[in-house]
């Protein structure tokens, strides 16, 4: 029962935070410099999540060819660059990781 309460409270908290910002943004005019700065938040957050997962293995930075996550990340970047398709990028990175782990 506690886990369901945590899910419910987490969902309400997330909804509440987003609703407040959406509600406030409708009432106030945001300066253009702030709007331009806010466009960089999603890529910055995504980078902060993904880069440590790609580079840190067993508590240490690993940029060797045997770091399969990093190599799969390189595959994903190449797929993204060529196709500009998010789904193909994710599938390419996952396929690269599975293939590298299977081969080695």
N, C-alpha and C positions, 0 to 999 in steps of 0.2 A: 504493500500500500504506500510506503514511503517513496518508492521510485516514481509512482504515478503523481504524487504530490509535487515532487521535484520537477517532473516534466511539465506539469500544469503551471507551477510558479515560474519556471524558466520561460515558458511560452508567453505567459502574461507579461513578464518583465521585458522580454524582447519586443513584444507588440507595443507595450507602453512606451518604451524608449523611441521606437520608430514613429509611433503615432504623434508623440510630442514634437519631434523634429518636423514632421510633415505638416502638422498643424501650425507650428510657429513659422515655417518657411512660407506659408500662405499668407501670413499677416505682416511680415516684415520684408523690406527690400534688402537683399543681400548685395553688398558692393561687388563690382565686377572682379576685382582682384581676389576676393574671397571665393567667388565662383570658379575662377581659373585654378586657384590653389586646391579646391575640393575635388577637381577632376583627377588629381594625382593620388588621392587617397586609396582607391581600390588597387591600382598597380603596386603601390607601396606596401599595402597590407599583404597582397598576394606574394610579393617578393619576400617579405619577412617570414612568411610561412613556408614557401617552397625552397628557398636557398639553403637553409639549414638541413632540410631533409635530403637535399642532393649532395651536400658537401660533408656533412658530419656522419662518420661511421665509427661506432664503438667509442664515442666520446672524443674523437680526434678528427681534424680536418683531413680528408682524403681526396686528393685530386689525381689519383692514379688511374690507369686504364682498367684496373680491376674493380673500380667503384661503379657497379652496374647501374645504380640509381643516377649517377652523374651522366653516364653514357646514354641512358634512356632519356634523360633530360635534354641532351644534345640532339638526339633523334627527334624529340618532340619540338624543339626549337626549329629544326630544319623542316619538319612537316608544317609547322605553323607559318614559316617564312614562305614556303612554296604554295601552300593551299589557302592560307588565311581562313581556315575552317576550324572552329573550336573542337567539334566532335572528332574530326580526323586527327587533330593534334593530340587529344587525349588517347585515342585508340592507338596512334603511332607510338606514343611514349610507353603505353602499357605493353604493346606488342614487343617493342624493343627490350623492355625489362624482362619480360617472360622469355624471350628468345635468348638473351644473354645469360639468364640464370639456367636455362635448359642446356645450353651449349657448354658452359663452364661449370 
